[in-house]
Amino acid sequence: MDMDTTAFAEVERLTPRAAHTQVAGASPIAWLKPQQEFAAKAASAADHHDCASCSSRRFCLPDDFDARDMAAVKGVFGNYRKVKQGEAIFRAGEPFRHLYVAKVGSCKTVAIDNEGREQIIGFQISGEFMGMDGISTGHHVLDAIALEDSVICCLPFKELAAAGENNLALRTHLHKLMSRELVRESALLMLIGRMNSMERLIAFLLNLSKRYAQRGYSSQEFNLRMTRDEIGCHLGLTLETVSRGLSKLGSLGLIKCSGKRVSIKDRAGLEELSGHLIPQ
């Protein structure tokens, strides 16, 4: 019996019997009310350069950043460009000049080794930064690719760092962002090094759920913008293992998959099976 089969069998054993059956007459999971407001704001923000109307503002700037603070960083924030699905935001080897924020849409960051093999380092959704890989050497070491048509904010790093020197709140916020990236990288190493295939998949779904909830979306129902193959490339799993794992979680009544649509039916059951701290 291989590791993946063992993992599936362990999930079957640990899952409460009640999770295997759907509750008759249960009402369908509904979107959180803030999601509709968020979607409207996101669409509006895509056509505006000002940060005040941007739904991702609270992820980019300190909470107490006021109009006077914004005036002091004019030209640093609010510069955006639209990218098409599959288009690169930056490529490995290019000079590092900007940090990037997914204002609307989602992206992936990818490392490619000398033999051309890919490893997806992360998936970025609205309000999440990209480009910090270039800070140490002055050149990017990753590719960043749009998973869908997106709007990307471009923050000139020299000007951003200079603004941070004059504003403690902004400087502290930037340090927090960098720290968060380190935590995510460490979490990926733990996913690949210590978890079996099922634990990796569950941890991925729960992490994505939490991040969507932070942005006003439902934590129970969301679209996977990435393919099954890309999920596998991120988690160190084959396409077949990812598909089989999602099917197994569905058969146990823990989730429901319909195309790219995922509904979490039993969060407590997933968290119990994961058995690990899920990084945010």
C-alpha positions in Angstrom: 0.0 0.0 0.0 1.6 3.3 -1.0 1.6 6.5 1.0 -1.3 8.1 -0.8 -3.5 5.0 -0.3 -2.5 4.9 3.3 -3.5 8.6 3.7 -6.9 8.0 2.2 -7.5 5.0 4.4 -6.6 7.0 7.5 -9.1 9.7 6.5 -11.8 7.1 6.1 -11.0 5.7 9.5 -10.9 9.0 11.4 -14.0 10.6 9.8 -17.1 10.6 11.9 -19.9 8.4 10.5 -22.2 11.4 10.4 -19.9 13.1 7.9 -20.6 10.4 5.3 -24.3 11.4 4.9 -25.8 14.6 3.8 -28.5 16.1 6.0 -31.9 16.0 4.3 -33.5 19.3 3.8 -30.3 21.3 4.7 -30.3 24.8 3.3 -27.6 25.5 0.7 -24.5 27.4 1.8 -25.0 31.1 1.0 -22.5 33.8 0.3 -21.7 36.2 3.1 -23.4 39.5 2.6 -20.1 41.4 2.5 -19.1 39.4 -0.6 -21.5 41.3 -2.9 -20.3 44.6 -1.6 -16.7 43.5 -2.0 -17.2 42.4 -5.6 -18.8 45.8 -6.5 -16.0 47.7 -4.8 -13.4 45.5 -6.6 -14.9 46.2 -10.0 -15.0 50.0 -9.2 -11.4 50.0 -8.0 -10.2 48.5 -11.2 -11.0 51.7 -13.0 -9.6 54.1 -10.4 -6.0 55.0 -9.4 -6.9 56.3 -5.9 -6.4 54.0 -2.9 -9.4 55.3 -1.1 -11.8 53.3 -3.2 -9.7 50.2 -3.3 -11.0 47.2 -1.5 -7.5 45.9 -0.9 -6.3 49.1 0.8 -6.4 47.6 4.3 -3.9 44.9 3.2 -1.5 47.4 1.6 -1.5 50.3 4.1 -1.6 50.7 7.9 -5.0 51.0 9.4 -4.5 54.6 10.7 -3.1 55.9 7.4 -4.9 59.2 6.8 -5.2 61.7 4.0 -2.0 63.6 5.1 -0.1 60.3 5.1 -1.4 59.5 1.6 -0.3 62.9 0.3 3.2 62.1 1.5 3.4 58.9 -0.5 1.8 60.3 -3.7 3.2 58.4 -6.7 4.1 55.4 -4.7 0.6 53.9 -4.4 -2.1 53.9 -7.0 -0.1 52.8 -10.0 -1.7 49.9 -11.7 -1.8 47.9 -14.9 -4.2 45.3 -16.2 -2.9 41.9 -17.1 -4.6 39.0 -19.0 -4.8 35.4 -17.9 -1.4 33.8 -18.4 0.4 37.1 -18.7 3.6 37.6 -16.7 3.8 40.4 -14.1 7.5 39.8 -13.8 10.0 37.1 -14.9 13.0 35.5 -13.1 16.2 37.4 -14.0 14.4 40.8 -14.6 15.7 43.7 -12.5 13.9 44.3 -9.3 12.2 47.7 -9.2 8.7 47.2 -7.8 6.6 45.3 -5.4 3.3 44.2 -6.8 -0.1 43.8 -5.2 -3.0 41.8 -6.7 -5.7 44.6 -6.6 -8.3 42.5 -8.4 -7.8 38.8 -9.5 -5.3 36.2 -8.6 -1.7 35.1 -9.6 0.8 32.4 -9.0 4.6 32.7 -8.3 6.7 30.0 -9.9 10.3 28.8 -9.4 12.0 27.0 -12.3 15.1 24.9 -11.8 18.1 24.4 -14.2 16.3 21.4 -15.7 13.1 23.4 -16.5 11.0 21.8 -13.7 8.5 24.1 -12.1 7.6 24.5 -8.4 4.6 26.8 -7.7 5.7 28.8 -4.6 2.4 30.4 -3.9 -1.0 31.6 -5.1 -1.7 35.3 -4.5 -5.2 36.7 -4.2 -6.4 40.3 -3.8 -4.4 42.3 -1.3 -1.4 40.0 -1.4 2.1 41.1 -2.3 4.5 39.7 -4.9 8.1 40.6 -5.9 9.9 40.4 -2.5 12.1 37.6 -4.0 14.1 40.4 -5.7 15.0 42.5 -2.7 18.2 40.7 -1.7 19.9 40.4 -5.2 18.3 43.2 -7.1 16.8 40.7 -9.6 13.7 38.5 -9.5 14.2 34.8 -9.0 10.6 33.8 -9.6 8.0 34.2 -12.3 4.7 35.8 -11.4 1.8 34.8 -13.7 -1.8 35.9 -13.7 -4.3 33.1 -13.1 -7.1 35.2 -14.5 -7.6 38.7 -15.9 -6.3 40.8 -13.1 -5.5 44.3 -12.0 -2.0 44.7 -10.4 -0.7 47.6 -8.4 3.0 48.4 -9.0 4.8 50.0 -6.0 8.3 51.5 -6.8 10.5 50.0 -4.1 13.0 52.8 -3.7 10.3 55.3 -3.2 8.4 53.0 -0.9 11.4 52.3 1.3 12.1 56.1 1.4 8.6 56.8 2.5 8.9 54.1 5.2 11.9 55.9 6.6 9.7 58.9 7.3 6.7 57.1 8.5 7.0 54.5 11.4 3.5 53.0 10.8 4.3 52.4 7.1 7.7 50.9 7.9 6.3 48.6 10.5 3.6 47.5 8.1 6.2 46.6 5.5 8.1 44.6 8.0 4.9 42.7 8.9 4.4 41.9 5.2 7.9 40.6 4.8 7.5 38.5 8.0 4.2 37.1 6.6 6.1 35.9 3.5 8.7 34.1 5.6 5.9 32.4 7.5 4.3 31.2 4.2 7.5 29.9 2.9 8.1 27.9 6.1 4.5 26.6 6.0 5.1 25.3 2.4 8.3 23.5 3.6 6.2 21.9 6.4 3.4 20.9 3.9 5.8 19.1 1.6 8.2 17.7 4.2 5.9 16.5 7.1 2.4 16.0 5.8 1.0 13.2 3.8 -0.9 13.9 0.6 -4.4 14.2 2.2 -3.1 16.5 5.0 -1.5 18.8 2.4 -4.7 19.1 0.4 -6.8 19.8 3.5 -4.3 22.4 4.7 -4.4 24.1 1.3 -8.2 24.3 1.2 -8.5 25.6 4.8 -5.8 28.2 4.2 -7.5 29.4 1.1 -10.8 29.5 2.9 -9.4 31.8 5.6 -7.8 34.1 3.2 -11.1 34.5 1.2 -13.0 35.2 4.4 -10.5 38.0 5.3 -11.5 39.7 2.1 -15.2 39.5 2.6 -15.9 36.3 0.7 -17.6 33.2 2.0 -15.2 30.9 3.8 -17.5 28.0 3.0 -17.9 28.3 -0.8 -15.3 29.7 -3.3 -13.8 29.1 -6.8 -10.4 27.5 -7.3 -8.7 29.9 -9.8 -5.9 27.4 -10.2 -6.1 24.0 -12.0 -5.8 20.7 -10.2 -2.4 20.3 -11.9 -1.2 23.6 -10.4 -2.4 22.6 -7.0 -0.3 19.5 -7.3 2.7 21.5 -8.4 2.3 23.7 -5.3 1.9 20.8 -2.9 4.3 18.3 -4.4 1.5 16.0 -5.6 0.5 14.5 -8.9 -2.6 15.6 -10.7 -4.1 12.1 -10.1 -3.4 12.4 -6.3 -5.1 15.8 -6.1 -8.1 14.6 -8.0 -8.4 11.4 -6.0 -8.0 13.4 -2.7 -10.8 15.9 -3.6 -13.0 13.0 -4.6 -12.3 11.2 -1.3 -13.1 14.3 0.7 -16.3 14.7 -1.3 -17.4 11.1 -0.7 -16.9 11.6 3.0 -19.2 14.6 3.0 -16.4 17.0 4.1 -16.5 19.1 0.9 -18.4 19.3 -2.4 -16.7 20.0 -5.7 -18.4 21.1 -8.8 -15.9 22.0 -11.5 -13.8 24.7 -9.9 -16.4 25.4 -7.3 -15.6 24.1 -3.8 -18.0 24.0 -0.8 -16.8 23.2 2.6 -19.5 21.1 4.3 -17.7 20.1 7.5 -14.9 22.5 8.5 -14.5 20.9 12.0 -14.0 17.5 10.3 -11.4 18.9 7.9 -9.5 20.6 10.8 -9.5 17.5 12.8 -8.1 15.4 9.9 -5.5 18.1 9.2 -4.0 17.9 12.7 -1.7 20.8 12.0 -1.8 24.6 12.5 -3.1 26.2 9.3 -1.0 29.3 8.6 -2.9 32.4 7.5 
